[in-house]
Amino acid sequence: MKLHRYDLEDMENPYLQISQEIVLDETVDTKHERYLEIKDIYVEGSGFYDSKTSEFIVGLDIECVVIVPCAISLVPVEIEVNGKLSESFVFFPERLPEDDREVLWVESDELDMWPLIWSEILSEIPLRVVDPTLEAYPTGNGWAVLTEEDYQKEKEQEIDPRLAKLMDFKFNNGGE
């Protein structure tokens, strides 16, 4: 999603409504280990361009569908990701505002919003996702994935190894 300074300056109204679906092609590198696929990226929001200061302020809502591996079974799980992006840009560094706001400087006449949108999408993808339809945890030869409750039950039944030797002793019941 790219915006040109000349197009922003030519607008009659300084307010800009943004509603766009972003289609990724093969030239855009979006490979990352946190997900398997990203699709249906939709950006909606508004922007304001101040031609006196060359500052562009934008607020965007970002929605997309991300396919991630289940943390337990590694089965692909489709989740919806929603994020918000709010940034201020300035095209000329000498016109940077003197207040304490964080403003990003655009080094050319073209503002490419994709890196910021991409960063926001990545930040909203959960580190671990468990498939909500998962009914049985995986098991193997000598191992099993346990729920927290099963682990606690197993731990309660376990005998303290420091006291395990006491089980070997036979106690005399007073006269036998």
Disulfide bonds with the S-S distance in Angstrom:
none
